[in-house]
């Protein structure tokens, strides 16, 4: 995981849960079920069985499941080996573990410059 900041989870969406709407979480949100809507949290962790359909705004995001939407992370995004992101990402640091899938554009910012990288559909990193 991206560090100790994601070790303390304040909110969990369980594997058998489906939630629709918008949520704001102070702290870390873990999604093991299905969330449809936008998420705003300090950190977001999506488990291997987790699925988010909507946009995520956070300091950092770890994806082990699926995200269908855009991600805006202040610090970092990590797509794990079974993770899948279908949407654009904005962050300073993007990590894609072998086997992870990313379909969209990445906007990498750091200092005074911004890099844009487009990943072709169905391309695995």
QUILINBEL-V621881 format. One record per backbone hydrogen bond with DSSP energy under -1.0 kcal/mol. CO is the residue of the C=O (numbers start at 0). NH is the residue of the N-H. E is the energy in kcal/mol with one decimal. If there is no record, write none. Layout:
co	nh	e
CO	NH	E
CO	NH	E
//
This chain:
co	nh	e
2	5	-1.4
3	6	-1.6
10	29	-2.8
12	31	-3.0
13	16	-1.9
16	33	-2.6
18	35	-3.1
22	39	-2.1
26	41	-1.4
26	42	-1.6
27	9	-1.7
27	10	-1.9
28	44	-2.9
29	12	-2.7
30	46	-2.4
32	50	-2.5
33	18	-2.6
34	52	-2.6
35	20	-2.8
37	22	-2.2
38	56	-2.3
39	24	-2.8
41	58	-2.7
41	59	-1.1
42	28	-2.5
43	61	-2.5
44	30	-2.9
45	63	-2.8
46	49	-1.5
49	65	-2.2
50	34	-2.7
51	67	-3.2
52	36	-2.0
54	38	-2.8
55	71	-2.9
56	40	-2.2
57	73	-2.2
58	74	-3.3
58	75	-1.3
59	43	-2.0
60	77	-2.6
61	45	-3.0
62	79	-3.0
64	83	-2.3
65	51	-2.4
66	85	-2.9
67	53	-1.2
69	55	-2.6
70	89	-2.5
71	57	-2.2
75	60	-1.9
76	94	-2.7
77	62	-3.2
78	96	-3.0
79	82	-1.7
82	100	-2.4
83	66	-2.5
84	102	-2.9
87	70	-2.7
88	106	-3.1
89	72	-3.0
90	108	-2.1
92	76	-2.5
94	78	-3.3
96	99	-2.9
99	124	-1.5
100	84	-2.4
102	86	-1.8
103	118	-2.7
104	88	-2.9
105	116	-2.4
106	90	-2.3
107	114	-2.7
109	112	-1.2
112	109	-1.7
114	107	-3.0
116	105	-3.2
119	122	-1.7
//
